[in-house]
């Protein structure tokens, strides 16, 4: 039995990016014969307006959470810098 060429198969199906899961992970993390799309899957809207509103809210919440985390890290770095100067 031949091994399935994941890259060709994903391209044939129009996959935008190959998910990172252990079952299809290769040792060097590269998929032969696969060209990743320039389209960001998060930018593709749902046709159903209710689903799209829900998706947009999730993305907004995720971005806000990341911003808060970045701000906390920056604050900690500022505190460390000020302690070193003292």
PDB file of N, CA, C and O in Angstrom:
ATOM      1  N   UNK A   1       0.838  -1.185   0.000  1.00  0.00           N
ATOM      2  CA  UNK A   1       0.000   0.000   0.000  1.00  0.00           C
ATOM      3  C   UNK A   1       0.885   1.250   0.000  1.00  0.00           C
ATOM      4  O   UNK A   1       1.879   1.322   0.722  1.00  0.00           O
ATOM      5  N   UNK A   2       0.512   2.214  -0.806  1.00  0.00           N
ATOM      6  CA  UNK A   2       1.277   3.451  -0.899  1.00  0.00           C
ATOM      7  C   UNK A   2       0.902   4.394   0.234  1.00  0.00           C
ATOM      8  O   UNK A   2      -0.229   4.395   0.722  1.00  0.00           O
ATOM      9  N   UNK A   3       1.880   5.196   0.639  1.00  0.00           N
ATOM     10  CA  UNK A   3       1.589   6.213   1.656  1.00  0.00           C
ATOM     11  C   UNK A   3       0.869   7.384   1.001  1.00  0.00           C
ATOM     12  O   UNK A   3       1.145   7.731  -0.148  1.00  0.00           O
ATOM     13  N   UNK A   4      -0.037   7.976   1.724  1.00  0.00           N
ATOM     14  CA  UNK A   4      -0.798   9.111   1.231  1.00  0.00           C
ATOM     15  C   UNK A   4       0.079  10.355   1.233  1.00  0.00           C
ATOM     16  O   UNK A   4       0.713  10.667   2.241  1.00  0.00           O
ATOM     17  N   UNK A   5       0.119  11.060   0.123  1.00  0.00           N
ATOM     18  CA  UNK A   5       0.849  12.317   0.043  1.00  0.00           C
ATOM     19  C   UNK A   5      -0.059  13.406   0.612  1.00  0.00           C
ATOM     20  O   UNK A   5      -0.940  13.919  -0.077  1.00  0.00           O
ATOM     21  N   UNK A   6       0.169  13.749   1.877  1.00  0.00           N
ATOM     22  CA  UNK A   6      -0.681  14.706   2.587  1.00  0.00           C
ATOM     23  C   UNK A   6      -0.711  16.049   1.866  1.00  0.00           C
ATOM     24  O   UNK A   6      -1.770  16.667   1.754  1.00  0.00           O
ATOM     25  N   UNK A   7       0.435  16.504   1.377  1.00  0.00           N
ATOM     26  CA  UNK A   7       0.497  17.798   0.704  1.00  0.00           C
ATOM     27  C   UNK A   7      -0.364  17.851  -0.541  1.00  0.00           C
ATOM     28  O   UNK A   7      -1.136  18.794  -0.716  1.00  0.00           O
ATOM     29  N   UNK A   8      -0.247  16.862  -1.408  1.00  0.00           N
ATOM     30  CA  UNK A   8      -1.061  16.833  -2.635  1.00  0.00           C
ATOM     31  C   UNK A   8      -2.542  16.705  -2.298  1.00  0.00           C
ATOM     32  O   UNK A   8      -3.383  17.362  -2.911  1.00  0.00           O
ATOM     33  N   UNK A   9      -2.857  15.858  -1.325  1.00  0.00           N
ATOM     34  CA  UNK A   9      -4.244  15.635  -0.937  1.00  0.00           C
ATOM     35  C   UNK A   9      -4.869  16.917  -0.387  1.00  0.00           C
ATOM     36  O   UNK A   9      -5.999  17.260  -0.737  1.00  0.00           O
ATOM     37  N   UNK A  10      -4.134  17.623   0.473  1.00  0.00           N
ATOM     38  CA  UNK A  10      -4.633  18.868   1.060  1.00  0.00           C
ATOM     39  C   UNK A  10      -4.828  19.934  -0.015  1.00  0.00           C
ATOM     40  O   UNK A  10      -5.811  20.674   0.014  1.00  0.00           O
ATOM     41  N   UNK A  11      -3.896  20.012  -0.960  1.00  0.00           N
ATOM     42  CA  UNK A  11      -4.014  20.969  -2.043  1.00  0.00           C
ATOM     43  C   UNK A  11      -5.229  20.645  -2.909  1.00  0.00           C
ATOM     44  O   UNK A  11      -5.962  21.545  -3.319  1.00  0.00           O
ATOM     45  N   UNK A  12      -5.441  19.360  -3.185  1.00  0.00           N
ATOM     46  CA  UNK A  12      -6.574  18.935  -3.999  1.00  0.00           C
ATOM     47  C   UNK A  12      -7.904  19.344  -3.347  1.00  0.00           C
ATOM     48  O   UNK A  12      -8.851  19.719  -4.038  1.00  0.00           O
ATOM     49  N   UNK A  13      -7.963  19.268  -2.013  1.00  0.00           N
ATOM     50  CA  UNK A  13      -9.190  19.610  -1.293  1.00  0.00           C
ATOM     51  C   UNK A  13      -9.357  21.117  -1.089  1.00  0.00           C
ATOM     52  O   UNK A  13     -10.407  21.565  -0.628  1.00  0.00           O
ATOM     53  N   UNK A  14      -8.341  21.893  -1.424  1.00  0.00           N
ATOM     54  CA  UNK A  14      -8.422  23.341  -1.246  1.00  0.00           C
ATOM     55  C   UNK A  14      -8.200  23.775   0.189  1.00  0.00           C
ATOM     56  O   UNK A  14      -8.704  24.815   0.612  1.00  0.00           O
ATOM     57  N   UNK A  15      -7.452  22.986   0.937  1.00  0.00           N
ATOM     58  CA  UNK A  15      -7.169  23.304   2.338  1.00  0.00           C
ATOM     59  C   UNK A  15      -6.302  24.566   2.384  1.00  0.00           C
ATOM     60  O   UNK A  15      -5.328  24.674   1.639  1.00  0.00           O
ATOM     61  N   UNK A  16      -6.652  25.523   3.257  1.00  0.00           N
ATOM     62  CA  UNK A  16      -5.891  26.759   3.361  1.00  0.00           C
ATOM     63  C   UNK A  16      -4.585  26.556   4.122  1.00  0.00           C
ATOM     64  O   UNK A  16      -3.555  27.128   3.766  1.00  0.00           O
ATOM     65  N   UNK A  17      -4.637  25.742   5.168  1.00  0.00           N
ATOM     66  CA  UNK A  17      -3.428  25.386   5.915  1.00  0.00           C
ATOM     67  C   UNK A  17      -3.656  24.032   6.561  1.00  0.00           C
ATOM     68  O   UNK A  17      -4.787  23.664   6.879  1.00  0.00           O
ATOM     69  N   UNK A  18      -2.583  23.305   6.749  1.00  0.00           N
ATOM     70  CA  UNK A  18      -2.677  21.983   7.355  1.00  0.00           C
ATOM     71  C   UNK A  18      -2.619  22.154   8.876  1.00  0.00           C
ATOM     72  O   UNK A  18      -1.682  22.767   9.388  1.00  0.00           O
ATOM     73  N   UNK A  19      -3.598  21.625   9.599  1.00  0.00           N
ATOM     74  CA  UNK A  19      -3.591  21.769  11.052  1.00  0.00           C
ATOM     75  C   UNK A  19      -2.431  21.012  11.683  1.00  0.00           C
ATOM     76  O   UNK A  19      -1.948  20.021  11.137  1.00  0.00           O
ATOM     77  N   UNK A  20      -1.996  21.489  12.830  1.00  0.00           N
ATOM     78  CA  UNK A  20      -0.893  20.842  13.543  1.00  0.00           C
ATOM     79  C   UNK A  20      -1.460  19.766  14.456  1.00  0.00           C
ATOM     80  O   UNK A  20      -1.886  20.049  15.576  1.00  0.00           O
ATOM     81  N   UNK A  21      -1.460  18.530  13.970  1.00  0.00           N
ATOM     82  CA  UNK A  21      -1.889  17.400  14.784  1.00  0.00           C
ATOM     83  C   UNK A  21      -0.880  16.279  14.622  1.00  0.00           C
ATOM     84  O   UNK A  21      -0.272  16.128  13.562  1.00  0.00           O
ATOM     85  N   UNK A  22      -0.704  15.500  15.668  1.00  0.00           N
ATOM     86  CA  UNK A  22       0.363  14.504  15.680  1.00  0.00           C
ATOM     87  C   UNK A  22       0.196  13.430  14.610  1.00  0.00           C
ATOM     88  O   UNK A  22       1.189  12.852  14.168  1.00  0.00           O
ATOM     89  N   UNK A  23      -1.029  13.149  14.186  1.00  0.00           N
ATOM     90  CA  UNK A  23      -1.248  12.087  13.210  1.00  0.00           C
ATOM     91  C   UNK A  23      -0.663  12.409  11.838  1.00  0.00           C
ATOM     92  O   UNK A  23      -0.300  11.498  11.093  1.00  0.00           O
ATOM     93  N   UNK A  24      -0.568  13.682  11.498  1.00  0.00           N
ATOM     94  CA  UNK A  24      -0.025  14.046  10.183  1.00  0.00           C
ATOM     95  C   UNK A  24       1.271  14.827  10.277  1.00  0.00           C
ATOM     96  O   UNK A  24       1.760  15.341   9.271  1.00  0.00           O
ATOM     97  N   UNK A  25       1.826  14.919  11.460  1.00  0.00           N
ATOM     98  CA  UNK A  25       3.060  15.677  11.655  1.00  0.00           C
ATOM     99  C   UNK A  25       4.248  14.904  11.084  1.00  0.00           C
ATOM    100  O   UNK A  25       4.424  13.716  11.351  1.00  0.00           O
ATOM    101  N   UNK A  26       5.047  15.600  10.302  1.00  0.00           N
ATOM    102  CA  UNK A  26       6.269  15.002   9.761  1.00  0.00           C
ATOM    103  C   UNK A  26       7.436  15.405  10.645  1.00  0.00           C
ATOM    104  O   UNK A  26       7.333  16.359  11.416  1.00  0.00           O
ATOM    105  N   UNK A  27       8.522  14.701  10.538  1.00  0.00           N
ATOM    106  CA  UNK A  27       9.663  14.945  11.411  1.00  0.00           C
ATOM    107  C   UNK A  27      10.232  16.354  11.238  1.00  0.00           C
ATOM    108  O   UNK A  27      10.696  16.949  12.211  1.00  0.00           O
ATOM    109  N   UNK A  28      10.206  16.897  10.019  1.00  0.00           N
ATOM    110  CA  UNK A  28      10.766  18.227   9.803  1.00  0.00           C
ATOM    111  C   UNK A  28       9.695  19.312   9.680  1.00  0.00           C
ATOM    112  O   UNK A  28       9.997  20.445   9.305  1.00  0.00           O
ATOM    113  N   UNK A  29       8.429  18.961  10.000  1.00  0.00           N
ATOM    114  CA  UNK A  29       7.304  19.894   9.978  1.00  0.00           C
ATOM    115  C   UNK A  29       7.047  20.518   8.610  1.00  0.00           C
ATOM    116  O   UNK A  29       6.451  21.593   8.536  1.00  0.00           O
ATOM    117  N   UNK A  30       7.471  19.885   7.542  1.00  0.00           N
ATOM    118  CA  UNK A  30       7.228  20.392   6.199  1.00  0.00           C
ATOM    119  C   UNK A  30       6.409  19.373   5.438  1.00  0.00           C
ATOM    120  O   UNK A  30       6.591  18.165   5.594  1.00  0.00           O
ATOM    121  N   UNK A  31       5.517  19.865   4.624  1.00  0.00           N
ATOM    122  CA  UNK A  31       4.670  18.993   3.828  1.00  0.00           C
ATOM    123  C   UNK A  31       5.067  19.151   2.363  1.00  0.00           C
ATOM    124  O   UNK A  31       4.931  20.223   1.774  1.00  0.00           O
ATOM    125  N   UNK A  32       5.548  18.082   1.810  1.00  0.00           N
ATOM    126  CA  UNK A  32       5.974  18.090   0.425  1.00  0.00           C
ATOM    127  C   UNK A  32       4.736  18.255  -0.455  1.00  0.00           C
ATOM    128  O   UNK A  32       3.677  17.707  -0.149  1.00  0.00           O
ATOM    129  N   UNK A  33       4.864  18.994  -1.523  1.00  0.00           N
ATOM    130  CA  UNK A  33       3.789  19.208  -2.498  1.00  0.00           C
ATOM    131  C   UNK A  33       2.589  19.961  -1.932  1.00  0.00           C
ATOM    132  O   UNK A  33       1.478  19.799  -2.437  1.00  0.00           O
ATOM    133  N   UNK A  34       2.779  20.772  -0.909  1.00  0.00           N
ATOM    134  CA  UNK A  34       1.689  21.582  -0.374  1.00  0.00           C
ATOM    135  C   UNK A  34       2.102  23.043  -0.392  1.00  0.00           C
ATOM    136  O   UNK A  34       3.166  23.409   0.106  1.00  0.00           O
ATOM    137  N   UNK A  35       1.248  23.871  -0.971  1.00  0.00           N
ATOM    138  CA  UNK A  35       1.487  25.305  -0.982  1.00  0.00           C
ATOM    139  C   UNK A  35       0.429  25.949  -0.107  1.00  0.00           C
ATOM    140  O   UNK A  35      -0.765  25.889  -0.400  1.00  0.00           O
ATOM    141  N   UNK A  36       0.882  26.559   0.959  1.00  0.00           N
ATOM    142  CA  UNK A  36      -0.044  27.196   1.891  1.00  0.00           C
ATOM    143  C   UNK A  36      -0.671  28.418   1.241  1.00  0.00           C
ATOM    144  O   UNK A  36       0.008  29.175   0.548  1.00  0.00           O
ATOM    145  N   UNK A  37      -1.945  28.608   1.459  1.00  0.00           N
ATOM    146  CA  UNK A  37      -2.685  29.720   0.880  1.00  0.00           C
ATOM    147  C   UNK A  37      -2.320  31.023   1.568  1.00  0.00           C
ATOM    148  O   UNK A  37      -1.948  31.032   2.742  1.00  0.00           O
ATOM    149  N   UNK A  38      -2.427  32.116   0.841  1.00  0.00           N
ATOM    150  CA  UNK A  38      -2.211  33.442   1.427  1.00  0.00           C
ATOM    151  C   UNK A  38      -3.442  33.922   2.183  1.00  0.00           C
ATOM    152  O   UNK A  38      -3.397  34.958   2.847  1.00  0.00           O
ATOM    153  N   UNK A  39      -4.526  33.187   2.091  1.00  0.00           N
ATOM    154  CA  UNK A  39      -5.774  33.560   2.759  1.00  0.00           C
ATOM    155  C   UNK A  39      -5.710  33.121   4.222  1.00  0.00           C
ATOM    156  O   UNK A  39      -5.405  31.967   4.525  1.00  0.00           O
ATOM    157  N   UNK A  40      -5.999  34.055   5.115  1.00  0.00           N
ATOM    158  CA  UNK A  40      -6.061  33.735   6.538  1.00  0.00           C
ATOM    159  C   UNK A  40      -7.458  33.184   6.825  1.00  0.00           C
ATOM    160  O   UNK A  40      -8.442  33.886   6.597  1.00  0.00           O
ATOM    161  N   UNK A  41      -7.574  31.952   7.318  1.00  0.00           N
ATOM    162  CA  UNK A  41      -8.892  31.373   7.580  1.00  0.00           C
ATOM    163  C   UNK A  41      -9.751  32.222   8.523  1.00  0.00           C
ATOM    164  O   UNK A  41     -10.978  32.181   8.435  1.00  0.00           O
ATOM    165  N   UNK A  42      -9.132  32.982   9.412  1.00  0.00           N
ATOM    166  CA  UNK A  42      -9.886  33.829  10.337  1.00  0.00           C
ATOM    167  C   UNK A  42     -10.560  35.001   9.625  1.00  0.00           C
ATOM    168  O   UNK A  42     -11.488  35.602  10.166  1.00  0.00           O
ATOM    169  N   UNK A  43     -10.099  35.329   8.415  1.00  0.00           N
ATOM    170  CA  UNK A  43     -10.667  36.446   7.667  1.00  0.00           C
ATOM    171  C   UNK A  43     -11.846  36.043   6.786  1.00  0.00           C
ATOM    172  O   UNK A  43     -12.484  36.904   6.180  1.00  0.00           O
ATOM    173  N   UNK A  44     -12.143  34.746   6.707  1.00  0.00           N
ATOM    174  CA  UNK A  44     -13.240  34.268   5.863  1.00  0.00           C
ATOM    175  C   UNK A  44     -14.531  34.307   6.682  1.00  0.00           C
ATOM    176  O   UNK A  44     -14.666  33.577   7.663  1.00  0.00           O
ATOM    177  N   UNK A  45     -15.484  35.161   6.280  1.00  0.00           N
ATOM    178  CA  UNK A  45     -16.717  35.294   7.071  1.00  0.00           C
ATOM    179  C   UNK A  45     -17.712  34.160   6.815  1.00  0.00           C
ATOM    180  O   UNK A  45     -17.716  33.535   5.755  1.00  0.00           O
ATOM    181  N   UNK A  46     -18.545  33.921   7.812  1.00  0.00           N
ATOM    182  CA  UNK A  46     -19.647  32.982   7.645  1.00  0.00           C
ATOM    183  C   UNK A  46     -20.741  33.659   6.822  1.00  0.00           C
ATOM    184  O   UNK A  46     -20.909  34.876   6.894  1.00  0.00           O
ATOM    185  N   UNK A  47     -21.473  32.887   6.054  1.00  0.00           N
ATOM    186  CA  UNK A  47     -22.624  33.413   5.325  1.00  0.00           C
ATOM    187  C   UNK A  47     -23.760  33.702   6.300  1.00  0.00           C
ATOM    188  O   UNK A  47     -24.463  34.705   6.172  1.00  0.00           O
ATOM    189  N   UNK A  48     -23.932  32.813   7.275  1.00  0.00           N
ATOM    190  CA  UNK A  48     -24.962  32.979   8.303  1.00  0.00           C
ATOM    191  C   UNK A  48     -24.552  34.141   9.223  1.00  0.00           C
ATOM    192  O   UNK A  48     -23.510  34.079   9.874  1.00  0.00           O
ATOM    193  N   UNK A  49     -25.370  35.192   9.274  1.00  0.00           N
ATOM    194  CA  UNK A  49     -25.027  36.392  10.041  1.00  0.00           C
ATOM    195  C   UNK A  49     -24.889  36.127  11.532  1.00  0.00           C
ATOM    196  O   UNK A  49     -24.051  36.744  12.188  1.00  0.00           O
ATOM    197  N   UNK A  50     -25.695  35.220  12.081  1.00  0.00           N
ATOM    198  CA  UNK A  50     -25.585  34.904  13.511  1.00  0.00           C
ATOM    199  C   UNK A  50     -24.247  34.247  13.819  1.00  0.00           C
ATOM    200  O   UNK A  50     -23.603  34.579  14.815  1.00  0.00           O
ATOM    201  N   UNK A  51     -23.830  33.317  12.967  1.00  0.00           N
ATOM    202  CA  UNK A  51     -22.535  32.669  13.165  1.00  0.00           C
ATOM    203  C   UNK A  51     -21.405  33.674  12.993  1.00  0.00           C
ATOM    204  O   UNK A  51     -20.413  33.628  13.721  1.00  0.00           O
ATOM    205  N   UNK A  52     -21.552  34.581  12.031  1.00  0.00           N
ATOM    206  CA  UNK A  52     -20.517  35.586  11.787  1.00  0.00           C
ATOM    207  C   UNK A  52     -20.377  36.524  12.978  1.00  0.00           C
ATOM    208  O   UNK A  52     -19.262  36.868  13.368  1.00  0.00           O
ATOM    209  N   UNK A  53     -21.501  36.941  13.560  1.00  0.00           N
ATOM    210  CA  UNK A  53     -21.441  37.805  14.747  1.00  0.00           C
ATOM    211  C   UNK A  53     -20.747  37.091  15.896  1.00  0.00           C
ATOM    212  O   UNK A  53     -19.937  37.682  16.609  1.00  0.00           O
ATOM    213  N   UNK A  54     -21.071  35.817  16.069  1.00  0.00           N
ATOM    214  CA  UNK A  54     -20.444  35.022  17.125  1.00  0.00           C
ATOM    215  C   UNK A  54     -18.940  34.882  16.883  1.00  0.00           C
ATOM    216  O   UNK A  54     -18.143  35.010  17.813  1.00  0.00           O
ATOM    217  N   UNK A  55     -18.560  34.621  15.638  1.00  0.00           N
ATOM    218  CA  UNK A  55     -17.146  34.487  15.276  1.00  0.00           C
ATOM    219  C   UNK A  55     -16.401  35.798  15.512  1.00  0.00           C
ATOM    220  O   UNK A  55     -15.297  35.808  16.057  1.00  0.00           O
ATOM    221  N   UNK A  56     -17.020  36.905  15.095  1.00  0.00           N
ATOM    222  CA  UNK A  56     -16.390  38.216  15.269  1.00  0.00           C
ATOM    223  C   UNK A  56     -16.194  38.523  16.752  1.00  0.00           C
ATOM    224  O   UNK A  56     -15.165  39.076  17.142  1.00  0.00           O
ATOM    225  N   UNK A  57     -17.175  38.168  17.575  1.00  0.00           N
ATOM    226  CA  UNK A  57     -17.074  38.393  19.023  1.00  0.00           C
ATOM    227  C   UNK A  57     -15.940  37.556  19.625  1.00  0.00           C
ATOM    228  O   UNK A  57     -15.187  38.041  20.470  1.00  0.00           O
ATOM    229  N   UNK A  58     -15.823  36.303  19.187  1.00  0.00           N
ATOM    230  CA  UNK A  58     -14.745  35.442  19.685  1.00  0.00           C
ATOM    231  C   UNK A  58     -13.378  36.001  19.315  1.00  0.00           C
ATOM    232  O   UNK A  58     -12.461  35.998  20.137  1.00  0.00           O
ATOM    233  N   UNK A  59     -13.239  36.476  18.094  1.00  0.00           N
ATOM    234  CA  UNK A  59     -11.962  37.044  17.648  1.00  0.00           C
ATOM    235  C   UNK A  59     -11.644  38.312  18.443  1.00  0.00           C
ATOM    236  O   UNK A  59     -10.505  38.526  18.856  1.00  0.00           O
ATOM    237  N   UNK A  60     -12.659  39.147  18.651  1.00  0.00           N
ATOM    238  CA  UNK A  60     -12.468  40.368  19.433  1.00  0.00           C
ATOM    239  C   UNK A  60     -12.038  40.047  20.858  1.00  0.00           C
ATOM    240  O   UNK A  60     -11.124  40.677  21.391  1.00  0.00           O
ATOM    241  N   UNK A  61     -12.694  39.068  21.477  1.00  0.00           N
ATOM    242  CA  UNK A  61     -12.337  38.658  22.840  1.00  0.00           C
ATOM    243  C   UNK A  61     -10.911  38.112  22.896  1.00  0.00           C
ATOM    244  O   UNK A  61     -10.156  38.414  23.821  1.00  0.00           O
ATOM    245  N   UNK A  62     -10.556  37.316  21.907  1.00  0.00           N
ATOM    246  CA  UNK A  62      -9.210  36.737  21.846  1.00  0.00           C
ATOM    247  C   UNK A  62      -8.154  37.834  21.718  1.00  0.00           C
ATOM    248  O   UNK A  62      -7.125  37.796  22.393  1.00  0.00           O
ATOM    249  N   UNK A  63      -8.415  38.810  20.847  1.00  0.00           N
ATOM    250  CA  UNK A  63      -7.470  39.914  20.663  1.00  0.00           C
ATOM    251  C   UNK A  63      -7.345  40.760  21.923  1.00  0.00           C
ATOM    252  O   UNK A  63      -6.250  41.202  22.270  1.00  0.00           O
ATOM    253  N   UNK A  64      -8.456  40.984  22.606  1.00  0.00           N
ATOM    254  CA  UNK A  64      -8.430  41.757  23.849  1.00  0.00           C
ATOM    255  C   UNK A  64      -7.631  41.020  24.929  1.00  0.00           C
ATOM    256  O   UNK A  64      -6.864  41.631  25.673  1.00  0.00           O
ATOM    257  N   UNK A  65      -7.820  39.723  25.002  1.00  0.00           N
ATOM    258  CA  UNK A  65      -7.090  38.908  25.980  1.00  0.00           C
ATOM    259  C   UNK A  65      -5.583  38.954  25.702  1.00  0.00           C
ATOM    260  O   UNK A  65      -4.778  39.075  26.626  1.00  0.00           O
ATOM    261  N   UNK A  66      -5.213  38.857  24.425  1.00  0.00           N
ATOM    262  CA  UNK A  66      -3.796  38.933  24.056  1.00  0.00           C
ATOM    263  C   UNK A  66      -3.216  40.303  24.393  1.00  0.00           C
ATOM    264  O   UNK A  66      -2.082  40.407  24.860  1.00  0.00           O
ATOM    265  N   UNK A  67      -3.998  41.348  24.154  1.00  0.00           N
ATOM    266  CA  UNK A  67      -3.533  42.708  24.459  1.00  0.00           C
ATOM    267  C   UNK A  67      -3.289  42.873  25.957  1.00  0.00           C
ATOM    268  O   UNK A  67      -2.279  43.442  26.369  1.00  0.00           O
ATOM    269  N   UNK A  68      -4.227  42.368  26.772  1.00  0.00           N
ATOM    270  CA  UNK A  68      -4.060  42.447  28.228  1.00  0.00           C
ATOM    271  C   UNK A  68      -2.821  41.690  28.679  1.00  0.00           C
ATOM    272  O   UNK A  68      -2.078  42.159  29.540  1.00  0.00           O
ATOM    273  N   UNK A  69      -2.601  40.514  28.093  1.00  0.00           N
ATOM    274  CA  UNK A  69      -1.438  39.713  28.466  1.00  0.00           C
ATOM    275  C   UNK A  69      -0.142  40.444  28.086  1.00  0.00           C
ATOM    276  O   UNK A  69       0.815  40.464  28.860  1.00  0.00           O
ATOM    277  N   UNK A  70      -0.120  41.048  26.879  1.00  0.00           N
ATOM    278  CA  UNK A  70       1.058  41.806  26.454  1.00  0.00           C
ATOM    279  C   UNK A  70       1.316  42.975  27.400  1.00  0.00           C
ATOM    280  O   UNK A  70       2.461  43.255  27.755  1.00  0.00           O
ATOM    281  N   UNK A  71       0.241  43.656  27.806  1.00  0.00           N
ATOM    282  CA  UNK A  71       0.387  44.774  28.728  1.00  0.00           C
ATOM    283  C   UNK A  71       0.964  44.313  30.070  1.00  0.00           C
ATOM    284  O   UNK A  71       1.803  44.999  30.654  1.00  0.00           O
ATOM    285  N   UNK A  72       0.516  43.155  30.556  1.00  0.00           N
ATOM    286  CA  UNK A  72       1.035  42.626  31.818  1.00  0.00           C
ATOM    287  C   UNK A  72       2.523  42.298  31.699  1.00  0.00           C
ATOM    288  O   UNK A  72       3.302  42.586  32.607  1.00  0.00           O
ATOM    289  N   UNK A  73       2.909  41.697  30.579  1.00  0.00           N
ATOM    290  CA  UNK A  73       4.319  41.363  30.369  1.00  0.00           C
ATOM    291  C   UNK A  73       5.151  42.631  30.304  1.00  0.00           C
ATOM    292  O   UNK A  73       6.240  42.692  30.876  1.00  0.00           O
ATOM    293  N   UNK A  74       4.649  43.638  29.614  1.00  0.00           N
ATOM    294  CA  UNK A  74       5.375  44.908  29.530  1.00  0.00           C
ATOM    295  C   UNK A  74       5.525  45.549  30.896  1.00  0.00           C
ATOM    296  O   UNK A  74       6.579  46.105  31.204  1.00  0.00           O
ATOM    297  N   UNK A  75       4.483  45.480  31.722  1.00  0.00           N
ATOM    298  CA  UNK A  75       4.565  46.025  33.079  1.00  0.00           C
ATOM    299  C   UNK A  75       5.624  45.295  33.896  1.00  0.00           C
ATOM    300  O   UNK A  75       6.416  45.925  34.596  1.00  0.00           O
ATOM    301  N   UNK A  76       5.637  43.966  33.805  1.00  0.00           N
ATOM    302  CA  UNK A  76       6.641  43.188  34.542  1.00  0.00           C
ATOM    303  C   UNK A  76       8.049  43.524  34.071  1.00  0.00           C
ATOM    304  O   UNK A  76       8.969  43.634  34.882  1.00  0.00           O
ATOM    305  N   UNK A  77       8.217  43.686  32.769  1.00  0.00           N
ATOM    306  CA  UNK A  77       9.533  44.048  32.243  1.00  0.00           C
ATOM    307  C   UNK A  77       9.950  45.433  32.727  1.00  0.00           C
ATOM    308  O   UNK A  77      11.122  45.649  33.036  1.00  0.00           O
ATOM    309  N   UNK A  78       9.015  46.366  32.797  1.00  0.00           N
ATOM    310  CA  UNK A  78       9.319  47.703  33.297  1.00  0.00           C
ATOM    311  C   UNK A  78       9.728  47.656  34.769  1.00  0.00           C
ATOM    312  O   UNK A  78      10.650  48.358  35.184  1.00  0.00           O
ATOM    313  N   UNK A  79       9.036  46.823  35.560  1.00  0.00           N
ATOM    314  CA  UNK A  79       9.371  46.682  36.982  1.00  0.00           C
ATOM    315  C   UNK A  79      10.773  46.101  37.139  1.00  0.00           C
ATOM    316  O   UNK A  79      11.549  46.567  37.973  1.00  0.00           O
ATOM    317  N   UNK A  80      11.099  45.082  36.339  1.00  0.00           N
ATOM    318  CA  UNK A  80      12.427  44.471  36.399  1.00  0.00           C
ATOM    319  C   UNK A  80      13.499  45.494  36.030  1.00  0.00           C
ATOM    320  O   UNK A  80      14.547  45.548  36.673  1.00  0.00           O
ATOM    321  N   UNK A  81      13.249  46.300  35.007  1.00  0.00           N
ATOM    322  CA  UNK A  81      14.218  47.309  34.584  1.00  0.00           C
ATOM    323  C   UNK A  81      14.440  48.340  35.670  1.00  0.00           C
ATOM    324  O   UNK A  81      15.572  48.752  35.922  1.00  0.00           O
ATOM    325  N   UNK A  82      13.339  48.765  36.326  1.00  0.00           N
ATOM    326  CA  UNK A  82      13.468  49.779  37.374  1.00  0.00           C
ATOM    327  C   UNK A  82      14.217  49.221  38.585  1.00  0.00           C
ATOM    328  O   UNK A  82      14.954  49.959  39.239  1.00  0.00           O
ATOM    329  N   UNK A  83      14.043  47.939  38.895  1.00  0.00           N
ATOM    330  CA  UNK A  83      14.756  47.328  40.013  1.00  0.00           C
ATOM    331  C   UNK A  83      16.242  47.233  39.711  1.00  0.00           C
ATOM    332  O   UNK A  83      17.068  47.410  40.607  1.00  0.00           O
ATOM    333  N   UNK A  84      16.594  46.953  38.453  1.00  0.00           N
ATOM    334  CA  UNK A  84      17.999  46.868  38.075  1.00  0.00           C
ATOM    335  C   UNK A  84      18.685  48.240  38.167  1.00  0.00           C
ATOM    336  O   UNK A  84      19.872  48.324  38.480  1.00  0.00           O
ATOM    337  N   UNK A  85      17.937  49.297  37.893  1.00  0.00           N
ATOM    338  CA  UNK A  85      18.506  50.648  37.930  1.00  0.00           C
ATOM    339  C   UNK A  85      18.730  51.108  39.368  1.00  0.00           C
ATOM    340  O   UNK A  85      19.585  51.957  39.620  1.00  0.00           O
ATOM    341  N   UNK A  86      17.970  50.556  40.309  1.00  0.00           N
ATOM    342  CA  UNK A  86      18.106  50.966  41.724  1.00  0.00           C
ATOM    343  C   UNK A  86      19.306  50.397  42.360  1.00  0.00           C
ATOM    344  O   UNK A  86      19.557  50.647  43.539  1.00  0.00           O
TER     345      UNK A  86
END
